[in-house]
Amino acid sequence: MQHATGATPLERARAALAIGDWPHAYELLTEADAGTPLGGADLPLLAGVAYATGHLDVTIEAWERAYAAGLERGDSGAAAGAAVRVAMHLLFDTALLAPVRGWLSRAEGLLDVAERTPVRAWLAVVRSYERLLSGDFVSARRWARQAIDVGTGRDAAAAALGRLAEARSLILQGEVTEGLERLNEAAVATVSGEVDPLSTGVVYCELVCTFQALGQYDLAEQWTEAMERWHQGQPVGSLHGRCRVHRAEILRLRGCCAEAEREALVACEELRPYLRRELGWPLTELGRIRFRRGDLQGAEEAFLGAHGAGWDPQPGLALIQLARGNVAGAAASICDALEHPALVPSKEWPPNTELRRAPLLEAQVEIAIAAGDLTCARSAADELGEIATRFQSSGMAASATLARGLVRLADGNPADARREFAAAVRQWTEINAPHETALARMGLGHALRAEGQEGPACLEFSVACTTFERIGATSQAAVASAAMGAGQRGGPGGPTAPIADPRKPAGNAFRREGDDWSVIFEGRGTRVRDSKGMRYLSRLLAEPGREFHVMDLVALERAPATVRAPDLPMRFPAGDSGELLDARARAAYRRRLTEIEEDRATAVALGELERAAQAEIEHDILMRELSRAVGLGGRHRRAGSSSERARSAVTRAVRNALTRIQKHDTRLADHLGGTIRTGTCCVYLPDPRSPTAWRT
């Protein structure tokens, strides 16, 4: 097919690439491929452009075709290079290790053992990361050293990534000082411009991941900022989504939770399209952010979604159980997570090492104290401190100090607890982590109160409350406020409780007045701008305990304002966004399943039980995905159904309304956040022991 100028789509694609128009180049290449299937050097071109524009499925398929084409024409070097690229993308973008091992074996069978080429260097890179994610750090270092030796002078990107793999292996083995030195070597090669864009993005991502895992948040933030400056305008596919997750992590640490949630949600969309294993990472971060904001239901949805994508949702789910008062369930859940670590490899998080235990131990301290098991809490705090020391981690050291303070206080030793909490306040302040600092201040306040120092205790509670309110941690702000109130109602000479203002109207009200809503809660009035979320809240508050399907809420909101009938006809569009998995994706899933089954059979034959178990987990993950996309009778399920779009829209609108309310009245936001349930059905569920009536 010729353009008016006489140029073919392939020629026009090359011209678009020359001026940096990657999306147009991708359109033209897929057009050319649809006409006459590409071959030879054009398939790697399609693979690279597809990855740069975020089409991972096309990338991997193109490299698979390039592998087959190389075999057909007897070019073993090209076939081996294509096989390594398939393995690399599967590893970095899906962390499905069984297919990775299969493609690496294909490549090794085509290469001369003594050959020192860029393909051999890249094979060593991918082998080193496959071993790293499997927890075999000795082999990972050996392969990384081969990547460095072969890649130096032949392929700068392979050598740089080899240094990264070597550095991370050293760090995970506890050789932190030497590992950080190797990280610096890789970083220098990257910022000097020696490395191609894709590999540069991976290096940046690896640097941030390493410092995040170590709890070196200042360095993680510096490299995140450097990565953000670099990736502006860079065509690097899914790396954009990963950059967003790193940014969300830093924003959460700095107390910017609303902005962090927005970044995490966009990251979910950017990492969603293909082989959803990687989606578990932003979903886990989304769960952490929502939990911090007091949105337990939203946090649970995110953690369960991460679990469904094959990610480890702990300690998130255990902490949600604790927050809901299920102490026994939380204790059992966190113990199980520590005793039976998930076989979930991830490039973003270290494998089953002490670093992975650290957040679990931190949660176990809190849960064990709530359960009255001080022996368990003390043991967890001690182990957390040992890990912090071994990995030279400022963040984990601060966590361990706070944990020791909690144990000392629960053990009836307020003087020692006070010293630990004061140290934790200093440590978290230096890290610039306002939420953690406020938690340490809460502990310090309780220790001071136990020593009879009521004035200083109330001061700590007040500062913590202000911090929690500022960062949107409404539930914890309410706890801090209650702690202050306990002191105000306490001993002689202390301040008295506030006296109700008789001029304020009695009862609670949630009424629309023009473009605003007049809201009165527990004697305090405020005004909030109108929005869909405010209208949904009004409908739910009018009938406590009644479940409204999201389609009813949407239809009600679209009806004239005078209409109050609860059973309106559905007016939401009935269309959808197509199949959950198209034909190309279903074929790719089935190829991956076959590769996983082959790897599992090999592992069983070799007696490698852990490898076989890992393959079994990966097989189950992909089978769940296929089952999710295929309905009864083999019919392909459709994405973006009316109910799903309505659920998403209503949930988002209600959360936005609660965010607005929180700016005016944190107690009301806390009340609604704990009693409004969203999902396919929405309901207002106030505590039946103290019912809250509303005039609407």
Buried (B, 14 or more C-beta within 10 A) or exposed (E): EEEEEEBBBBBBBBBBBEEEBBEBBBBBBBBBBEEEEBBEEBBBBBBBBBBBBBBBBBBBBBBBBBBBBBBEEEBBBBBBBBBBBBBBBBBBBBBBBBBBBBBBBBBBEBBEEEEBBBBBBBBBBBBBBBBBBBBBBEBBBBBBBBBBBBBBEBBBBBBBBBBBBBBBBBBBBBBBEEBBEBBEBBBEBBEEEBBEBBBBBBBBBBBBBBBBBBBBBEBBBBBBBBBBEBBEEBBBBBBBBBBBBBBBBBBBBBBBBBBBBBBBBBBBEBBBBBBBBBBBBBBBBBBBBBBBBBBBBBBBBBBBBBBBBBBBBBBBBBBBBBBEEBBEBBBBBBBEBBEEBBBBBBBBBBBBBBBBBBBBBBBBBBBBBBBEBBEBBBBBBBBBBBBBEEBBBBBBBBBBBBBBBBBBBBBEBBEBBBBBBBBBBBBBBEBBBBBBBBBBBBBBBBBBBBBEBBEBBBBBBBBBBEBBBEBBBBBBBBBBBEBBBBBBEBEEEEEEEEEEEEEEEEEBBBEBEEEBBBBBBEBBEBEBEBBBBBBBBBBBBBBBEBBBBBBBBBBBBEBEEEEEEEEBEBEBEEEBEEBBBBEEBBEBBEBBBEBBBBBBEBBEEEEBEEBBEBBBBBBEBBEBBBEEBBEEEEEBBBBEBBBBBBBEBBBBBBBBBBBBBBEBBBBBBBBBBBBBBBBBBBBBBBEEEEEBEBEB
